[in-house]
Amino acid sequence: MSEEQKKETTLHFLDYWRVIRSRKEIVLAVLLLVVITGTAYTFTLPKIYASQARIEVNRDNVDLDPFAPSSQFGGAYDPYFLRTQFEIIQSKPILYEVINRLNLQEVWGKKDNKISKENAYKILRSSLEVGQSRDTSLVSITAKRQDPKEAMRIANELADVYRDARLDLKHKEMTRALDALRRELETQQERVNVAEQQVENIRQELDITVLSEGANAESVEKLQLQQLEGDRISSRVEMLVQKARYEQLEAMSNEDLLTASSYLAGDPFVEAMRTQIKDYDVALSSLLENYGENHPEVKQTTAARDELLVKLAAALEGIKKGTRAQYIIAKAKFDALEEELRGVQTSEQESQRDKMLPFNRARQELEIQRTIMNALQSRLAQEGITLKIPSTPVEIIDSAEESTRPISPNLILNVLLSIFVGLGSGVGLAYFIEYLDTSIKTADDVERWINLPVLGLIPQKVRPLVEEGPDSDHAEGYRVLRTNMSFAESGGPTKGAFAVLSGGAGEGKSTTAFNLAYVCAQQGEKVLLVDADLRRPVQHTILGVSNRFGLTNVLLRDVPVEEAIKTTSVPNLHFLPSGRLPRTSLGVLDPKRIGELVQSLKNKYDIVIFDTPPFVGISDSAVLAKEMDGVILVVQYRKYPRDMIIRAKQMMDTLGIKQVGVVLNNINIMRDDYYYYYHSYYSNYYYNSGESGSEKTTA
């Protein structure tokens, strides 16, 4: 970055700061209004208290399962399970139970009138916040109410209701399962009784005596038959298991299959991909909190997750196909054993003829039914023991306590927000007003819009120097103006006649003209101040002289100019009043007479300064300015739109009036840092120089 660019940037920043400083009353007023309004509104808000209970949410496992291997205790962190429990905690059945237990319909009613359960649910739902501690199974339940005791009761009751609901649900499920097992066991017992009776009937009918059930009491064919029968039973059980697993997998969706894959298939590759997808989901949620959907990291994580989902879908499909293949193999094995068994049975039938066949079949069927009955008895006993062992799917870690300090409204936070909003609104309003304000504010504005040099910067509250004195703080500003006038053109100091005018009324041209004449006289120049504002003359009031005769009388040739010029109390300063304007001013400001008068005065004085009327809207100024050696345009700081000043400049350019420069008048130096330091600099420098000089003289 070049030096010019750095300079422009600095100035641009200072311009913004000047806007805020110059409009600080608006900024402070808006800030105060917003802060007072925000604070008052905060005090009108009801106080809200919060109570929080923390619970640990686990899966439906018993505290100690005597029939499960040690490796099955515990479980991996599952965010989907916890998210589901979040919704269950805030579900209507749970919240309705809280409403019933705490009798909230009557508590929140008015004049012994109950509110509806739906309205009570909406109030309760809006008063709750359920959250999770990161990477844990801890869930926080926060209740917010105006009554701290009520908030505590709601949080604790909701935790109790959810815990009881989980326990009741688990107990109901196990009770239903035990009832189903008992009914199936009774049915199986009847089947065993029927099978035993059939065996006994066949034995009696065929007159078969069974001496021993051991292997030694039977032939080799019988042993082979028994072995094949055992294999057939095992194969049939295996086929039924594979069939049930295959049918279950075929009926499942990919999402259900993903959840149950670790139990049905036990594929470590699928479990690993499932864990990776969960990790990607957690990572993607974290990235979306900080970045948008089109961020490269978000896209990369999403793409990786989608690729894993495709692989997982293929793997799940492979599991289904593998399970189907296992079922087909098991069925083929069963069919093969069935075929083999038929052959052995045929051989056994031939060897034993038709005598043992019905009996052996009956005995085999009896054994099958007894095996099934024993399995049901074992399972029933196991589940009965499991039901008696306590389980804690929900454990209350921290009970809610009564809060002593409200969480809302937060006075400090609201006041800080009001301050920020007030500052933002005030600064925004200040910039908006500044945008609407098209007046001249800085010397840069003068040079940018009018294309004239700035000869002087005059602060506010300037009085005529005849009242303030030559050592006034403001006198140095007019000395700078005089110096800049002298060197406005190359060729050395400029002498002659100058007109001090402004675009509109009230911009301080009369005071500027007098003080300029005053400092010129102080510097030893012979100066004549001419009050050419015939309609609103003010110079005679500053000097305290009569305005009976003056410029109008000279132009009307009533008196010679020498008799109309008056001496003043200021050395080297003479004054030509405006005189009284006749009833008809037509022909008073004749260009020829003005030219002759100006030329005559220039021959007698070093510098002649004319105080003229405003340039826009009054023709007198154009007539006078046309005969001047130079025109000084007075522009008041932040008064008129710049369009009027530009119009005055264009009119002077059209008339060919020579323009020396601009005086930026009535500047509020306390609002603008630039003008403040500018004014303070030459004021302090002037006084420091005076003090040093006096010390040297005294020495």
PAZA-45770 format. One line per 4 residues: number of its first residue (from 0); their letters; for each residue x, y, z of C-alpha. Coordinates in pm, 1 decimal. Layout:
REM PAZA-45770
NUM> a> X,Y,Z  ...
//
This chain:
REM PAZA-45770
0> msee> 0.0,0.0,0.0  139.2,341.0,-103.2  173.4,641.9,127.5  -114.8,820.3,-47.0
4> qkke> -341.7,520.4,4.7  -245.1,504.0,370.8  -321.3,871.2,407.0  -659.2,835.8,240.0
8> ttlh> -746.1,543.5,466.5  -651.9,741.2,779.4  -852.0,1042.6,669.3  -1146.0,821.1,587.3
12> fldy> -1141.4,678.9,939.8  -1110.5,1026.9,1091.3  -1410.3,1137.5,887.7  -1615.8,865.8,1049.7
16> wrvi> -1493.5,966.2,1393.5  -1576.8,1330.6,1324.7  -1934.1,1231.6,1240.5  -1974.1,1057.7,1576.2
20> rsrk> -1810.2,1341.9,1765.0  -2013.7,1610.6,1591.0  -2337.7,1421.5,1653.8  -2253.7,1305.1,2003.6
24> eivl> -2567.3,1465.6,2148.8  -2783.9,1246.5,1924.4  -2579.3,934.9,2004.1  -2594.4,1001.8,2378.7
28> avll> -2966.2,1086.5,2366.2  -3052.4,764.8,2181.2  -2820.8,565.4,2408.3  -2981.4,711.4,2720.4
32> lvvi> -3331.8,653.6,2586.1  -3263.7,291.2,2493.8  -3086.8,216.1,2824.0  -3366.2,374.3,3028.4
36> tgta> -3630.5,190.5,2824.8  -3444.8,-141.8,2848.0  -3387.1,-102.6,3222.0  -3748.5,-3.5,3286.2
40> ytft> -3872.5,-294.1,3077.1  -3642.3,-530.6,3266.9  -3793.1,-423.8,3598.8  -4143.7,-488.9,3464.9
44> lpki> -4061.1,-847.7,3366.3  -4153.9,-1125.7,3612.8  -3870.6,-1303.6,3791.6  -3805.7,-1654.8,3662.9
48> yasq> -3635.6,-1918.0,3878.5  -3476.3,-2238.6,3748.6  -3421.2,-2573.1,3918.3  -3227.3,-2857.1,3761.1
52> arie> -3227.6,-3231.4,3822.3  -2972.2,-3465.0,3662.9  -3038.8,-3828.3,3577.8  -2835.3,-4109.6,3425.2
56> vnrd> -3017.4,-4284.3,3140.6  -2916.4,-4643.7,3061.2  -3055.6,-4920.5,2848.2  -3301.6,-5171.6,2995.3
60> nvdl> -3043.4,-5402.1,3155.7  -3063.2,-5562.4,3499.9  -2799.9,-5469.0,3753.0  -2667.3,-5827.6,3745.6
64> dpfa> -2765.0,-6083.0,3480.5  -2662.5,-6430.5,3609.2  -2722.4,-6590.0,3268.4  -2524.1,-6341.8,3056.8
68> pssq> -2145.6,-6363.1,3005.3  -1936.7,-6086.6,3163.9  -1852.5,-5936.8,2824.9  -2215.5,-5836.3,2771.9
72> fgga> -2229.7,-5597.1,3064.4  -2223.3,-5228.1,2979.7  -2265.9,-5081.7,2637.2  -2122.8,-4831.7,2395.6
76> ydpy> -2232.5,-4469.3,2394.9  -2531.2,-4435.6,2162.1  -2640.4,-4076.6,2081.8  -2951.0,-4198.6,1896.6
80> flrt> -3075.1,-4374.8,2209.0  -3029.1,-4059.1,2417.8  -3201.5,-3840.8,2158.8  -3494.0,-4078.6,2165.5
84> qfei> -3507.9,-4055.9,2544.1  -3503.0,-3674.2,2520.2  -3824.4,-3688.4,2322.5  -3978.0,-3949.7,2553.5
88> iqsk> -3905.4,-3734.9,2860.4  -4095.9,-3447.1,2698.1  -4374.3,-3663.9,2555.0  -4737.7,-3619.8,2649.3
92> pily> -4775.4,-3942.5,2853.2  -4486.4,-3841.5,3080.3  -4591.5,-3477.1,3113.9  -4957.5,-3569.4,3164.3
96> evin> -4852.9,-3788.3,3455.4  -4653.4,-3498.1,3604.6  -4961.3,-3275.8,3567.1  -5175.4,-3533.6,3745.9
100> rlnl> -4931.8,-3594.7,4029.4  -4875.0,-3224.6,4100.4  -5237.5,-3130.2,4027.5  -5114.8,-2853.5,3797.0
104> qevw> -5453.1,-2803.4,3633.2  -5588.4,-2661.4,3958.0  -5263.9,-2490.9,4060.9  -5245.7,-2298.2,3734.8
108> gkkd> -5618.6,-2233.4,3719.1  -5789.8,-1912.6,3828.0  -6058.2,-1881.3,4093.4  -6097.2,-2255.0,4148.4
112> nkis> -6138.2,-2313.5,3775.3  -5922.4,-2586.8,3628.7  -5745.4,-2526.5,3304.0  -5758.3,-2792.3,3037.9
116> kena> -5496.6,-3062.0,3036.2  -5381.5,-2951.2,2689.5  -5318.4,-2594.5,2813.7  -5141.4,-2728.2,3121.1
120> ykil> -4926.6,-2942.7,2893.0  -4834.1,-2639.9,2677.9  -4739.4,-2435.6,2986.7  -4536.9,-2722.0,3130.8
124> rssl> -4368.3,-2799.0,2799.4  -4260.4,-2436.3,2755.3  -4118.4,-2434.8,3109.4  -3884.4,-2731.4,3052.8
128> evgq> -3539.8,-2767.5,2904.1  -3381.4,-3111.4,2856.7  -3010.2,-3127.9,2779.8  -2722.5,-3372.6,2776.2
132> srdt> -2370.5,-3353.1,2911.7  -2134.3,-3409.2,2620.2  -2015.9,-3768.3,2567.1  -2204.4,-3895.9,2874.1
136> slvs> -2535.2,-4060.7,2954.5  -2625.7,-3780.6,3196.2  -2941.6,-3586.8,3113.0  -3031.9,-3257.2,3279.7
140> itak> -3395.6,-3161.4,3338.1  -3443.9,-2789.2,3400.9  -3775.7,-2634.7,3503.4  -3827.9,-2257.7,3489.3
144> rqdp> -4112.3,-2096.9,3683.7  -4186.5,-1777.0,3871.9  -4218.2,-1977.3,4194.7  -3882.3,-2139.3,4285.1
148> keam> -4054.4,-2412.3,4489.0  -4280.0,-2498.7,4196.7  -3978.6,-2519.0,3962.7  -3806.2,-2756.9,4206.0
152> rian> -4114.2,-2977.3,4237.7  -4165.4,-2998.7,3861.9  -3801.6,-3094.1,3791.0  -3793.5,-3362.7,4061.6
156> elad> -4137.1,-3498.7,3973.0  -4050.6,-3524.4,3603.8  -3736.3,-3723.0,3690.2  -3940.7,-3954.7,3914.9
160> vyrd> -4216.6,-4002.8,3655.4  -3968.1,-4086.4,3382.0  -3782.9,-4333.2,3607.4  -4109.1,-4500.8,3714.0
164> arld> -4226.2,-4517.1,3352.7  -3906.9,-4692.1,3242.9  -3929.0,-4940.4,3532.2  -4299.1,-5004.2,3474.9
168> lkhk> -4245.8,-5054.4,3102.4  -3966.3,-5306.5,3162.4  -4171.9,-5490.9,3424.2  -4474.8,-5511.8,3197.4
172> emtr> -4268.8,-5645.3,2908.6  -4108.1,-5917.7,3119.9  -4441.5,-6010.1,3281.3  -4605.1,-6050.7,2940.9
176> alda> -4311.8,-6265.1,2826.9  -4336.5,-6489.4,3135.5  -4710.8,-6532.9,3088.9  -4655.5,-6636.0,2728.5
180> lrre> -4385.3,-6884.4,2836.1  -4616.6,-7037.5,3100.2  -4897.0,-7083.7,2848.8  -4658.2,-7241.6,2601.0
184> letq> -4519.0,-7469.5,2876.2  -4867.2,-7592.5,2967.0  -4937.4,-7667.1,2602.7  -4607.1,-7849.9,2568.9
188> qerv> -4678.9,-8054.6,2883.3  -5000.9,-8176.3,2723.8  -4806.6,-8273.6,2410.1  -4559.5,-8472.7,2621.8
192> nvae> -4844.6,-8652.5,2801.5  -5001.9,-8742.9,2468.1  -4666.3,-8867.9,2335.2  -4607.7,-9081.4,2648.5
196> qqve> -4951.5,-9236.1,2622.0  -4896.0,-9316.5,2255.9  -4562.3,-9488.6,2335.0  -4726.3,-9697.9,2605.5
200> nirq> -5015.7,-9796.2,2378.2  -4780.2,-9908.1,2100.0  -4565.0,-10104.4,2345.2  -4866.6,-10289.2,2479.3
204> eldi> -5014.1,-10342.9,2134.6  -4694.7,-10490.4,1988.8  -4601.8,-10662.6,2315.4  -4262.1,-10502.6,2329.2
208> tvls> -4048.5,-10538.2,2634.5  -3785.6,-10272.5,2684.0  -3510.8,-10411.5,2902.1  -3270.0,-10122.4,2875.8
212> egan> -3249.5,-9782.8,2712.3  -2872.7,-9798.3,2687.5  -2666.6,-9852.9,2375.3  -2585.4,-10212.0,2467.2
216> aesv> -2949.2,-10307.6,2453.6  -2988.2,-10194.6,2099.5  -2843.8,-10308.6,1764.5  -2593.0,-10118.0,1555.3
220> eklq> -2868.1,-10013.2,1317.0  -3063.1,-9881.6,1614.7  -2765.4,-9683.6,1739.3  -2714.2,-9544.2,1390.5
224> lqql> -3079.2,-9455.8,1374.2  -3059.9,-9279.5,1708.9  -2747.5,-9090.8,1603.8  -2910.1,-8981.7,1279.5
228> egdr> -3222.9,-8885.3,1463.7  -3018.9,-8670.1,1699.6  -2842.0,-8507.7,1407.8  -3173.4,-8453.2,1233.8
232> issr> -3313.0,-8283.6,1540.2  -3008.0,-8059.8,1572.2  -3019.7,-7988.7,1200.6  -3389.8,-7912.6,1219.0
236> veml> -3337.0,-7675.5,1512.1  -3052.0,-7512.1,1326.4  -3263.4,-7486.7,1010.2  -3553.0,-7335.0,1205.4
240> vqka> -3316.8,-7088.7,1373.2  -3161.0,-6992.5,1038.4  -3505.6,-6966.5,883.2  -3632.1,-6746.5,1164.0
244> ryeq> -3320.3,-6527.9,1138.1  -3350.2,-6507.2,759.9  -3720.7,-6420.1,773.8  -3654.3,-6164.4,1046.4
248> leam> -3374.8,-6000.1,846.3  -3586.6,-5997.7,528.2  -3868.7,-5825.4,718.5  -3636.5,-5560.2,864.7
252> sned> -3558.7,-5225.7,706.5  -3194.5,-5121.2,664.9  -3223.0,-4892.5,967.1  -3365.4,-5173.2,1188.6
256> llta> -3109.6,-5416.8,1047.3  -2833.0,-5168.2,1129.9  -2950.9,-5149.5,1490.0  -2983.3,-5527.8,1528.1
260> ssyl> -2683.7,-5626.6,1316.2  -2454.1,-5671.8,1614.6  -2700.0,-5919.3,1770.1  -2821.8,-6106.8,1458.2
264> agdp> -2511.7,-6112.3,1240.3  -2219.3,-6029.0,1468.0  -2023.3,-5890.9,1174.2  -1728.7,-5685.1,1312.2
268> fvea> -1691.3,-5503.4,977.1  -2052.0,-5379.7,991.7  -2012.9,-5283.6,1357.3  -1696.4,-5091.4,1273.6
272> mrtq> -1868.9,-4903.7,988.3  -2162.2,-4829.7,1216.6  -1929.2,-4682.7,1476.1  -1752.3,-4475.1,1206.7
276> ikdy> -2085.7,-4339.2,1080.9  -2175.3,-4233.4,1435.3  -1838.1,-4062.7,1465.5  -1897.0,-3884.1,1134.1
280> dval> -2245.6,-3777.2,1252.1  -2100.3,-3629.6,1571.1  -1819.0,-3459.3,1376.1  -2065.9,-3327.1,1116.2
284> ssll> -2289.7,-3182.1,1389.7  -1987.9,-3009.1,1543.1  -1876.7,-2868.0,1203.8  -2226.3,-2740.9,1119.1
288> enyg> -2226.5,-2541.7,1442.3  -1926.4,-2343.2,1313.0  -1950.4,-2361.9,930.7  -2208.3,-2363.4,659.0
292> enhp> -2316.7,-2661.5,447.5  -2085.3,-2556.9,162.0  -1771.6,-2545.7,373.5  -1499.9,-2781.3,240.7
296> evkq> -1467.3,-2968.9,569.3  -1843.9,-3013.3,592.1  -1859.4,-3139.7,232.8  -1564.4,-3373.6,288.7
300> ttaa> -1716.5,-3519.1,608.0  -2058.1,-3555.4,440.5  -1902.4,-3731.4,139.9  -1709.8,-3972.0,363.8
304> rdel> -2023.7,-4043.8,564.3  -2228.4,-4104.8,245.4  -1960.5,-4339.8,113.2  -1971.2,-4536.5,438.4
308> lvkl> -2351.3,-4549.8,417.2  -2324.0,-4701.7,67.8  -2070.0,-4957.3,190.3  -2286.0,-5025.9,494.7
312> aaal> -2593.3,-5079.8,278.2  -2392.5,-5324.4,63.8  -2266.9,-5499.8,376.7  -2619.3,-5524.2,516.9
316> egik> -2737.4,-5667.7,187.7  -2449.1,-5911.7,212.0  -2562.7,-6009.0,560.0  -2908.8,-6080.1,425.8
320> kgtr> -2766.4,-6290.3,142.5  -2531.6,-6471.0,381.8  -2815.9,-6545.4,621.7  -3024.7,-6675.7,331.4
324> aqyi> -2730.7,-6893.1,221.1  -2692.6,-7027.4,574.4  -3061.6,-7107.8,580.1  -3037.0,-7287.3,244.6
328> iaka> -2732.1,-7483.5,365.8  -2907.5,-7573.7,692.7  -3217.1,-7678.6,500.2  -3007.2,-7886.2,261.3
332> kfda> -2831.4,-8045.1,555.7  -3163.1,-8119.0,718.5  -3299.8,-8264.4,395.4  -2988.3,-8477.0,355.3
336> leee> -3016.4,-8604.9,711.4  -3385.5,-8663.9,657.6  -3307.6,-8866.1,346.5  -3035.3,-9060.3,522.0
340> lrgv> -3261.9,-9122.3,814.7  -3526.4,-9260.3,583.3  -3274.6,-9504.2,438.9  -3160.4,-9620.2,783.6
344> qtse> -3518.5,-9643.5,897.2  -3594.1,-9858.8,593.7  -3302.3,-10087.8,679.7  -3405.7,-10096.2,1042.1
348> qesq> -3758.6,-10170.4,937.9  -3642.1,-10457.4,725.3  -3427.8,-10595.6,1005.6  -3685.8,-10545.6,1276.6
352> rdkm> -3966.2,-10583.7,1030.9  -4273.2,-10386.3,1122.0  -4257.7,-10443.8,1493.0  -4023.1,-10172.5,1628.8
356> lpfn> -4092.8,-9900.4,1376.2  -4408.6,-9752.1,1529.0  -4265.9,-9785.3,1876.0  -3938.0,-9614.6,1794.6
360> rarq> -4113.2,-9329.7,1615.8  -4339.0,-9278.7,1912.7  -4040.6,-9279.0,2147.3  -3852.5,-9029.3,1927.4
364> elei> -4148.9,-8796.2,1916.8  -4172.8,-8824.5,2294.5  -3808.3,-8727.8,2335.3  -3852.6,-8430.3,2105.1
368> qrti> -4149.2,-8305.5,2302.3  -3966.7,-8360.6,2632.0  -3663.4,-8168.2,2500.3  -3883.2,-7874.3,2400.4
372> mnal> -4059.2,-7885.3,2738.1  -3730.7,-7888.5,2926.5  -3606.7,-7590.9,2726.0  -3925.3,-7399.7,2806.3
376> qsrl> -3896.3,-7486.3,3175.9  -3534.5,-7369.0,3181.8  -3621.0,-7043.0,3006.4  -3915.4,-6978.8,3237.0
380> aqeg> -3701.9,-7032.8,3544.0  -3428.5,-6807.2,3401.5  -3667.5,-6521.7,3323.4  -3833.6,-6557.7,3663.3
384> itlk> -3498.0,-6514.4,3835.0  -3412.0,-6220.8,3607.7  -3743.5,-6050.9,3692.5  -3662.2,-6064.1,4064.4
388> ipst> -3321.9,-5899.9,4016.5  -3357.0,-5517.5,4038.1  -3277.1,-5301.0,3737.0  -3196.7,-4930.2,3723.0
392> pvei> -3245.0,-4797.3,3369.3  -3276.5,-4446.0,3517.8  -3078.4,-4325.4,3816.3  -3127.8,-3981.2,3972.1
396> idsa> -2781.7,-3828.4,4018.5  -2875.8,-3480.9,4143.5  -3214.9,-3383.1,4276.9  -3343.2,-3034.7,4199.1
400> eest> -3310.3,-2776.0,4474.3  -3493.6,-2451.7,4537.6  -3317.7,-2162.1,4365.3  -3251.9,-1841.7,4560.1
404> rpis> -3158.7,-1620.0,4264.2  -3369.4,-1567.1,3951.3  -3217.1,-1641.6,3612.8  -3443.5,-1396.6,3436.0
408> pnli> -3461.3,-1108.0,3386.7  -3085.1,-1054.9,3384.0  -3049.9,-686.1,3467.4  -2678.3,-662.4,3389.3
412> lnvl> -2714.5,-846.8,3058.2  -3017.5,-641.5,2955.6  -2842.8,-316.4,3045.4  -2535.5,-421.5,2846.5
416> lsif> -2755.3,-519.1,2551.9  -2936.7,-185.9,2583.5  -2602.3,-6.3,2579.4  -2490.3,-190.4,2266.5
420> vglg> -2826.1,-143.5,2094.5  -2838.6,221.0,2201.2  -2487.1,286.9,2076.9  -2558.2,110.5,1750.5
424> sgvg> -2887.9,293.0,1701.7  -2738.3,627.9,1801.4  -2439.6,590.3,1572.5  -2664.5,470.0,1292.4
428> layf> -2898.2,765.9,1339.3  -2600.0,1001.9,1351.4  -2467.2,863.0,1023.4  -2814.1,883.6,869.2
432> ieyl> -2853.9,1248.6,970.8  -2501.5,1314.8,850.6  -2594.3,1152.7,519.3  -2894.3,1384.8,489.4
436> dtsi> -2684.0,1686.9,589.2  -2528.0,1823.9,268.9  -2377.6,2132.6,427.6  -2007.8,2219.6,417.3
440> ktad> -1831.9,2058.2,713.8  -1459.9,2051.0,644.1  -1195.7,2230.6,444.2  -1179.8,1921.4,225.8
444> dver> -1548.7,1972.1,142.4  -1472.2,2328.2,30.6  -1191.6,2219.0,-196.9  -1388.8,1920.6,-326.9
448> winl> -1718.4,2097.2,-406.8  -1618.3,2461.0,-465.0  -1263.6,2413.1,-591.6  -1132.3,2713.7,-399.2
452> pvlg> -854.4,2729.5,-141.7  -946.1,2771.3,224.4  -785.5,3091.9,349.7  -896.9,3074.2,709.8
456> lipq> -1074.5,2865.6,971.0  -1275.2,3080.7,1214.0  -1423.3,2922.0,1529.3  -1758.8,2987.1,1692.3
460> kvrp> -1850.7,3277.0,1920.6  -1622.2,3526.6,1752.0  -1700.6,3890.1,1825.5  -1558.4,4200.4,1658.3
464> lvee> -1194.1,4233.9,1758.8  -1259.6,4588.8,1868.1  -1446.1,4430.7,2158.9  -1218.8,4129.4,2217.0
468> gpds> -892.6,4316.8,2174.6  -588.1,4255.8,1953.2  -457.9,3979.3,2184.1  -775.3,3772.2,2158.2
472> dhae> -753.8,3399.7,2086.3  -949.0,3458.7,1766.1  -725.8,3739.5,1632.6  -460.0,3493.8,1517.0
476> gyrv> -712.4,3321.6,1291.8  -772.1,3648.1,1103.7  -398.6,3715.8,1082.2  -365.8,3374.5,916.1
480> lrtn> -648.6,3476.7,683.0  -468.1,3797.6,589.2  -140.7,3613.2,531.5  -310.3,3354.4,309.4
484> msfa> -477.1,3634.5,113.3  -143.0,3800.8,49.3  3.1,3482.2,-95.6  -309.5,3348.7,-264.4
488> esgg> -145.4,3432.3,-599.6  217.2,3420.0,-697.1  388.0,3752.3,-719.0  394.4,3870.5,-358.8
492> ptkg> 143.8,4040.0,-126.1  -178.9,4156.5,-284.4  -316.9,4511.4,-241.5  -643.1,4654.9,-366.6
496> afav> -1015.7,4626.8,-313.3  -1174.4,4307.0,-181.1  -1535.2,4212.7,-129.3  -1636.8,3986.1,157.5
500> lsgg> -1960.1,3809.8,66.7  -2151.5,3490.4,137.4  -2398.3,3269.3,-43.4  -2678.0,3322.7,209.5
504> ageg> -2765.9,3545.5,500.2  -2632.4,3495.0,850.9  -2301.1,3330.4,760.9  -2085.8,3588.3,943.7
508> kstt> -1954.4,3789.1,649.8  -1990.7,4128.1,828.6  -1790.7,4014.6,1132.0  -1533.2,3855.2,903.2
512> afnl> -1500.9,4177.2,698.4  -1456.7,4394.3,1009.8  -1204.2,4166.4,1181.4  -1007.7,4129.5,857.2
516> ayvc> -992.6,4508.1,824.5  -894.2,4531.6,1193.0  -592.6,4295.3,1165.1  -482.2,4462.8,838.4
520> aqqg> -482.9,4800.0,1017.1  -292.3,4646.2,1308.7  -21.4,4533.1,1068.2  32.1,4896.2,958.6
524> ekvl> -168.2,4896.2,638.6  -395.0,5188.8,559.8  -735.4,5025.4,549.7  -1082.4,5140.7,449.6
528> lvda> -1384.6,4936.4,552.6  -1686.9,5000.9,329.8  -2032.0,4884.5,443.7  -2188.3,4806.1,105.0
532> dlrr> -2479.2,4604.5,249.1  -2732.2,4879.5,186.3  -3033.7,4678.7,302.9  -2898.4,4544.2,633.0
536> pvqh> -2593.4,4750.1,735.5  -2424.8,4647.7,1061.3  -2070.5,4787.5,1050.4  -2172.2,5126.3,1196.2
540> tilg> -2317.1,4949.1,1501.4  -1986.4,4765.5,1555.5  -1788.6,5090.3,1545.8  -2056.9,5293.3,1719.0
544> vsnr> -2078.0,5567.3,1456.6  -2366.4,5734.8,1276.1  -2504.7,5591.0,953.4  -2675.8,5912.2,837.5
548> fglt> -2438.6,5973.9,548.1  -2238.8,5715.5,362.7  -2198.1,5510.2,47.4  -2546.4,5582.3,-86.9
552> nvll> -2490.4,5958.3,-57.1  -2155.4,5929.3,-237.3  -2306.5,5723.9,-520.7  -2594.4,5973.5,-552.6
556> rdvp> -2332.3,6250.5,-554.7  -2490.7,6421.0,-254.1  -2158.7,6447.6,-70.6  -1798.4,6387.3,-172.5
560> veea> -1643.8,6061.9,-58.2  -1391.2,6241.4,164.3  -1672.0,6383.1,378.7  -1849.3,6048.1,410.7
564> iktt> -1537.9,5853.6,529.1  -1503.2,5848.6,908.3  -1204.3,5781.4,1129.0  -1226.7,5510.7,1396.1
568> svpn> -1068.2,5436.4,1729.4  -852.6,5174.5,1555.5  -531.3,5323.9,1413.2  -500.9,5305.2,1031.1
572> lhfl> -866.7,5197.7,999.8  -1118.0,5423.9,825.9  -1484.7,5354.0,771.7  -1735.2,5438.4,497.8
576> psgr> -2090.5,5369.0,626.4  -2363.1,5249.7,398.3  -2579.7,5551.8,451.6  -2954.1,5546.1,446.7
580> lprt> -3107.4,5369.3,148.0  -3345.3,5604.4,-39.6  -3703.8,5504.9,-108.7  -3610.1,5410.0,-457.9
584> slgv> -3274.1,5238.4,-489.1  -3290.9,5219.7,-867.0  -2963.3,5342.6,-1011.6  -2780.5,5368.1,-679.3
588> ldpk> -2536.8,5085.0,-753.2  -2446.0,5194.1,-1101.7  -2149.7,4983.0,-1227.1  -1979.8,5287.9,-1373.3
592> rige> -2006.6,5486.7,-1051.9  -1897.7,5183.0,-846.9  -1593.9,5139.5,-1071.6  -1494.5,5504.8,-1040.2
596> lvqs> -1541.1,5497.2,-663.0  -1339.6,5178.2,-618.7  -1054.7,5308.8,-829.7  -1053.0,5637.0,-632.1
600> lknk> -1042.5,5453.0,-298.7  -765.6,5217.7,-411.6  -546.9,5520.6,-486.8  -590.6,5647.8,-129.9
604> ydiv> -570.9,5322.3,74.1  -354.3,5013.2,79.1  -651.0,4783.4,107.9  -1023.8,4845.8,73.3
608> ifdt> -1263.5,4587.2,215.6  -1630.2,4587.9,110.8  -1896.3,4423.3,325.5  -2151.5,4316.4,63.8
612> ppfv> -2498.4,4156.0,76.0  -2546.5,3779.6,21.7  -2462.5,3681.6,-333.2  -2755.8,3447.7,-404.9
616> gisd> -3083.5,3627.4,-458.9  -2953.4,3988.2,-439.3  -2804.9,4167.7,-740.9  -2605.9,4425.4,-539.6
620> savl> -2328.6,4177.8,-463.9  -2275.2,4092.5,-831.3  -2242.0,4461.4,-923.3  -1992.6,4528.0,-644.8
624> akem> -1795.4,4202.8,-684.5  -1747.5,4267.1,-1056.3  -1536.1,4578.6,-975.6  -1323.0,4412.2,-703.1
628> dgvi> -965.8,4288.9,-726.5  -1077.1,3978.3,-548.1  -1370.0,3822.5,-364.9  -1355.7,3636.2,-33.7
632> lvvq> -1642.6,3390.3,5.1  -1755.4,3327.8,363.4  -1909.4,2983.3,418.6  -2062.7,2899.5,754.9
636> yrky> -1980.8,2560.1,900.5  -2277.4,2317.4,876.4  -2543.9,2574.9,784.6  -2655.8,2585.7,423.7
640> prdm> -2669.9,2298.6,173.4  -2365.3,2286.0,-44.6  -2586.0,2327.0,-352.9  -2637.4,2694.5,-263.3
644> iira> -2263.1,2750.2,-221.5  -2194.4,2571.3,-548.9  -2459.6,2787.6,-716.3  -2292.0,3104.8,-587.6
648> kqmm> -1956.2,2981.4,-717.1  -2103.7,2904.9,-1059.4  -2262.0,3250.2,-1079.7  -1929.1,3418.0,-996.7
652> dtlg> -1753.5,3205.9,-1257.0  -2014.2,3305.1,-1513.4  -1969.9,3677.8,-1432.6  -1591.5,3644.0,-1442.1
656> ikqv> -1548.3,3754.3,-1080.9  -1201.1,3693.1,-943.4  -1219.1,3472.0,-634.0  -938.8,3473.0,-379.4
660> gvvl> -1058.2,3192.4,-156.5  -1299.0,3079.1,113.5  -1327.5,3148.8,483.9  -1484.7,2857.1,673.1
664> nnin> -1666.3,3037.5,952.0  -1836.3,2959.7,1283.0  -1665.3,2619.7,1329.3  -1758.8,2424.4,1641.1
668> imrd> -1406.8,2333.2,1745.2  -1528.9,2132.5,2045.5  -1705.0,1884.6,1813.2  -1430.3,1836.1,1560.9
672> dyyy> -1090.3,1708.3,1668.0  -916.2,1846.1,1360.5  -1030.8,2204.9,1413.7  -985.3,2175.0,1788.7
676> yyhs> -617.2,2082.4,1760.6  -567.8,2334.5,1479.1  -709.0,2619.5,1687.4  -535.7,2506.0,2007.7
680> yysn> -204.0,2476.5,1826.5  -171.8,2830.8,1703.6  -334.6,2972.1,2021.0  -93.1,2791.5,2252.8
684> yyyn> 198.5,2867.5,2025.7  109.8,3237.0,2028.4  86.8,3259.2,2406.5  398.1,3048.4,2466.2
688> sges> 591.9,3276.5,2233.8  462.4,3582.9,2419.3  562.9,3443.4,2757.2  911.6,3353.8,2634.9
692> gsek> 958.2,3702.4,2492.4  854.1,3871.0,2813.5  1092.1,3657.3,3014.0  1379.5,3755.1,2788.4
696> tta> 1285.6,4124.2,2811.8  1273.1,4108.9,3187.6  1609.0,3940.3,3200.2
//
